Amino acid sequence: MVGSLLGNEVPRVEDPDLLHGRGSYVGNLEVEGLVHVGFVRSPLAHALVTSIDTEAAASAPGIVAVYTAADLDLPVPPPFIVVNPQCARPALATDRVRFVGEPVVAVVGESSEAVTDALELVDVDYEPLPAVADPEAALAPGAPTQFPDLGSNIAAGERDSAGAEVLEGSDVVVRARIENQRVAVVPMEGNAVTAVPGGPDDDHDLTVHVSTQMPHALRDGVAGAFGIAPERVRVIAPHVGGAFGGKAGLGAEHAVVIGIARRLGRPAKWVETRSENMQGMPHGRGQVQYAELGLRRDGEIVGLRCRVVGDCGAYAGFNGLLAMGSTRSMAQGVYNIPRIAYDAIAALTNTTPVGAFRGAGRPEAASMLERMIDLAATGLDMDPVALRRKNFLANDVFPYKTVVGTEYDSGDYDLPLTEALRLVDYEALRAEQARRIEAGETRLLGIGVSSYVEITGGGGGEYAEVEVHDDGRATIKVGTSSHGQGHATSFAMIVNDLLGIPMESIEFVQSDTATVARGEGTGGSRSLQLGGSAVREAGELVLRRARELAAAQLEAAVEDLEPTGDGLGVTGAPAAKVSWPDLVRAASADGGALAEHADFTPGGATFPFGAHVSVVEVDVETGLVRPLRHVAVDDCGRVLNPLIVRGQQHGGVVQGMAQALWEHMSYDEEGNPQTATLADYAVPSAADVPALEVSGTETPTPLNPLGAKGIGEAATIGATPAVQNAVVDAVKHLGVRHIDMPATPQRVWQAIQDGVSAPLWQDPPAAFEALPVRGAERGPESDQAVV
């Protein structure tokens, strides 16, 4: 329609409440009769629980009850994704603990202060067991096992029938062992839950207020675990202070709080502390990648062989499946790679479970492949940009099915790279880099390039409902769940475009299973392309119904009616119109509301792509890296609101840069976390990051009516390898070939000292050789190890 907001920068309508302190979080919730819950957590990574003495804590002032696993007899919370059913995690530890921070005892009190004091009075005796914190060490013969009955620390694993033969015909083969380190999610708001039990006279047997990104999935998890009909469970997510993949599914602590509320018949609340969050919320990334890339001397890629270890952490956190799933599915990236062999192991360790984090397996694929491209460029003495361009998939191959079976929808991979190089003035940077080296300066320039493609959306569909009310206002209900992405603004823009109702007259309802019929939630950059498409379909149905009602009143043809803002009018006849309130009354007289719903099912996953160029300065005397510039050109299909897209790009770039330079959730050999507080774990501030230069290209997808692809994770995927490549690029003339992330001053300085003598490759663990072959028939034993 004329004057459409779509494609324009529209300020976010949800921001004023947050900026003025009118937001409401689980931690703000006060309910009559509320009790507070706290957890005694294991100080050991692996141990038998030999005895628990709760008497002193139970008699402390203000304490209502103290519970062990035996006292509560809770169901096993269903994991978000099952990696291996033999590795089930109890809500509270039973006979054994498997990571530092695992909850063992729940203390319930009238105040959080009373609970904090009583936690110190619980006496738990442990018999220490050997622990393994490193995923490669977990695969060694004789390594301590988390689950002795499993027989090893392999929760799952598969290999391709092809192996080294995919590299045959190569003139040059580059090999590298690459660490994609474990990182913490660090949302501004940690986990929080308040469970309110109901009764037979209430609308619900249980109401759960929770900080989650998937309310309906959590409701179904609660209903299944506790044997309650789903319609008798209500889940409400108020404002959520970030999630990034860390708040998906029913957590162990959630199940304990719910069990306590049901047992006591009183509302129960738990709000996670920062140290609990660092130790307990599933971490992200955590892969060790063995990659081999074969090329001809002119730079043409012949084949790629990957052997990847995914660190599950304890209890088979589903990061192991990410190594087998999304990392494998995106292993080909933006390149024409005719042969790929990909093997993966999901390895159990005595550390915090590892799950999804912004990108969930796709950043790991891009980082591995983009490092290999840069290593190959160095080995062939080619410019890394030229090598990329030589191997890009051509624009005329889409839709395209990769060697591993991933189906790309649309792409133009050189387009964002060309724009990024133009914006950064690539040739001038190379000249300045050479000048500094020639002058013998100690602060050298590094230029890192990355080209990426990722997978978003797909899977199930999404639900939306649009209703116009008798005061001319409208309500949108959507099954996604915003935690900072701008859903209220984006979805209101779509309804405004269709119906002409002003943005300020559109209410957005989400994240309440009692008011939103169904929904898949938020994750995988799915919200606009799926939720937005559902809103569009529901809005189109409302417009069709409104036109029929208006046509009857105005005696006009349906096709001649168009939105006027306050109703519908006849094209070319401004006086002939009917208001929204009149149309709502007409609908009511006809036996219903002016409301429609839609369940949008996508035509498949979409594949955003882009190119990033990072410019860093490296002090060769100290190893200190200082980011100077970062140019991101990301293509997320049709752009609805450039302001929101730019915000997602900024956030994504900073998270990607943070992994490359600063963040690392590390453990000692006994499984003790070494970076379990923000005093130890390096999260960058605004002062650490340069002004970001972000823009985009638009290559619409044919798989949804908006033409939109995801943007929430894209910039993280492109930024990490660009920054890592830039650091190595600054010192590669000194013989440095690779520096694992994070590129701390110590690591960079040591790499400079080692030069070409630093090892780049070692043989992968022998466990890869015994994995079942993907797609082959498996006997009973291998069935246990494959998901």
Secondary structure as GFF3:
##gff-version 3
##sequence-region A 1 787
A	DSSP	alpha_helix	15	19	.	.	.	ID=ss1
A	DSSP	three_ten_helix	26	28	.	.	.	ID=ss2
A	DSSP	beta_strand	35	41	.	.	.	ID=ss3
A	DSSP	beta_strand	47	53	.	.	.	ID=ss4
A	DSSP	alpha_helix	55	58	.	.	.	ID=ss5
A	DSSP	beta_strand	63	67	.	.	.	ID=ss6
A	DSSP	alpha_helix	69	72	.	.	.	ID=ss7
A	DSSP	three_ten_helix	85	87	.	.	.	ID=ss8
A	DSSP	beta_strand	96	97	.	.	.	ID=ss9
A	DSSP	beta_strand	103	109	.	.	.	ID=ss10
A	DSSP	alpha_helix	112	119	.	.	.	ID=ss11
A	DSSP	beta_strand	123	128	.	.	.	ID=ss12
A	DSSP	three_ten_helix	137	139	.	.	.	ID=ss13
A	DSSP	three_ten_helix	148	150	.	.	.	ID=ss14
A	DSSP	beta_strand	154	158	.	.	.	ID=ss15
A	DSSP	three_ten_helix	164	167	.	.	.	ID=ss16
A	DSSP	beta_strand	172	183	.	.	.	ID=ss17
A	DSSP	beta_strand	192	197	.	.	.	ID=ss18
A	DSSP	beta_strand	206	210	.	.	.	ID=ss19
A	DSSP	alpha_helix	215	226	.	.	.	ID=ss20
A	DSSP	three_ten_helix	230	232	.	.	.	ID=ss21
A	DSSP	beta_strand	233	236	.	.	.	ID=ss22
A	DSSP	alpha_helix	252	264	.	.	.	ID=ss23
A	DSSP	beta_strand	268	271	.	.	.	ID=ss24
A	DSSP	alpha_helix	274	280	.	.	.	ID=ss25
A	DSSP	beta_strand	284	295	.	.	.	ID=ss26
A	DSSP	beta_strand	301	313	.	.	.	ID=ss27
A	DSSP	three_ten_helix	314	316	.	.	.	ID=ss28
A	DSSP	alpha_helix	319	324	.	.	.	ID=ss29
A	DSSP	alpha_helix	326	329	.	.	.	ID=ss30
A	DSSP	beta_strand	340	348	.	.	.	ID=ss31
A	DSSP	alpha_helix	362	380	.	.	.	ID=ss32
A	DSSP	alpha_helix	384	391	.	.	.	ID=ss33
A	DSSP	three_ten_helix	395	397	.	.	.	ID=ss34
A	DSSP	beta_strand	400	401	.	.	.	ID=ss35
A	DSSP	beta_strand	407	408	.	.	.	ID=ss36
A	DSSP	alpha_helix	414	424	.	.	.	ID=ss37
A	DSSP	alpha_helix	426	439	.	.	.	ID=ss38
A	DSSP	beta_strand	443	453	.	.	.	ID=ss39
A	DSSP	beta_strand	456	457	.	.	.	ID=ss40
A	DSSP	beta_strand	462	468	.	.	.	ID=ss41
A	DSSP	beta_strand	474	478	.	.	.	ID=ss42
A	DSSP	alpha_helix	487	499	.	.	.	ID=ss43
A	DSSP	three_ten_helix	503	505	.	.	.	ID=ss44
A	DSSP	beta_strand	506	509	.	.	.	ID=ss45
A	DSSP	pi_helix	527	532	.	.	.	ID=ss46
A	DSSP	alpha_helix	533	554	.	.	.	ID=ss47
A	DSSP	three_ten_helix	558	560	.	.	.	ID=ss48
A	DSSP	beta_strand	561	563	.	.	.	ID=ss49
A	DSSP	beta_strand	567	570	.	.	.	ID=ss50
A	DSSP	beta_strand	573	579	.	.	.	ID=ss51
A	DSSP	alpha_helix	580	589	.	.	.	ID=ss52
A	DSSP	beta_strand	594	600	.	.	.	ID=ss53
A	DSSP	beta_strand	605	606	.	.	.	ID=ss54
A	DSSP	beta_strand	609	619	.	.	.	ID=ss55
A	DSSP	beta_strand	625	635	.	.	.	ID=ss56
A	DSSP	alpha_helix	642	661	.	.	.	ID=ss57
A	DSSP	three_ten_helix	686	688	.	.	.	ID=ss58
A	DSSP	beta_strand	692	697	.	.	.	ID=ss59
A	DSSP	alpha_helix	714	731	.	.	.	ID=ss60
A	DSSP	three_ten_helix	732	734	.	.	.	ID=ss61
A	DSSP	alpha_helix	745	754	.	.	.	ID=ss62
A	DSSP	three_ten_helix	755	757	.	.	.	ID=ss63
A	DSSP	three_ten_helix	766	770	.	.	.	ID=ss64
A	DSSP	alpha_helix	780	785	.	.	.	ID=ss65
###
